[in-house]
Amino acid sequence: MAALVTKQVLAGIRLLNGSLALAAPNILGARLGINTTTSPGLGYALRLFGVRTVLLGAQLWRAPAEPSNAVVREAVLIHGADTAAALVVYKLGELPRPGATIAVAISATNTALALLLNWQVRRARP
């Protein structure tokens, strides 16, 4: 039961952030400290991120919370890579510090949830 809740929370975060990036990249950009109206390419990149994130969220939402499920296993790799990318952006100063901090915090939270989910499904294995 705990794994199901963790899976739904992680999928919900993916769906929320992805939908925001897809439908309202200017709002997400503002949260990160970037202006997508002066750099339209950033809006495009955020929409691409949104598509990817919505698809990953929907896939995880439907996936059974089982250790044999690749979607559950790959969540650690996906969010670990996102966290590493956010840390690089932070370190290089490619986003304003507050926005980079938000990106690191969200990605690290998702990585922690993915690790927790994998631990829960392995622990629940009969």
N, C-alpha and C positions, 0 to 999 in steps of 0.2 A: 504494500500500500504506500509506503514512504517513497519508493522509487517512482511510482505513478505520479505522486504530487511533485516531486523534483523534476520529473520529465515534463510535466505540464507547465511548471513555472518557467523552466528554460525555454520551452517552445513558445510560451506566451511572450517572454522578453524578445525572442527572435521575431515573432509576428508583429509586435508593437513597434520595435525599432525599424524593422524592415518596411512596414507600412508607412511609417512616418517618413523614412528616406525616399520611398517611392512616390508617395502622394504629396508630400510637403518638404522637398529638399531644402527650401529656404529656412524653414523652422529648424530643421536638424542642423543646417549650416550655422545658423545663429547660435544654437546651443554650443557648437564647437568653436565659435568665435570666427567663422569665415563668412564672407559675403558672397553668396552665389549669384547675386544680380550683377556684380561687377566682373565676375568670372564664371560665365555660363557653363564652362566645361566642368566645374565642380558640381553643379547641379546634375549634370549627366552622370558623373561618377557616383554621386550619392544615389541616384535612381538605380544604377547598376548594382550597387551594394544592396539597395532595397529589394530588388528582384531576387538576388541570391539569398538574402536573409529570410524573406517571406517563404521561399521554396524550402529552405532548410527548416524553418519553423513548422510548416505544414507537414513536412516529412517526419519530423520528430514527434509531432502531436499524434500522428497516426501509427507510429512505430510501437510495437510491443516492447515493454520494458524488460528485455531479456538480454543476457550477456552475449548470446549468439547473434544479436541484431547488429548489423554493421552501422546503422544510423546512430545507435546508442554509443557504440565503441568509437566511432569517428568524431563524435562531439568533442572529445578531449583534444584531438588533433586540430580540429577547426578552430576552437576557441583558444587553444594554446598559441596557434599561429596568429590569430587576431590580437591576442595580448602582446606577443612579441612585436608585431607591426606597430601597435599603439605605443609601446615602449620606445621603439626606434624613432617614431614621429616626435615623441616627447623629448627624447635625448637630442635630436637634431634641431629641435625648435621649429618644426614644419607646421605646427599649429600653435596658436597662442597657448600659453601654459594652462590657463583654466580649461580650455577645450581639450587639450591633450590629456589633462588629468582626468576629465570625464571619460574620455575614450579608454584610458587605461583602467579606470575603475569599473566601467561596464564590461570590458573584455575580461578582466580578472575575475569579476563576479560570475560571468558565464563559464569561465574555465573551472572555477571552484564548483559550480553547479554540475558541470559535466563530469568532473572527477567524483563528486558525491554520488551522482546517478550511477556511474560505473561501479563504484564500491557497493552501493545498495543492491544492484542487480546481481552482483557476484556473491554477495553475502546471503541473498535470498535463494540462491540456487539450491535445489534439493540434493 
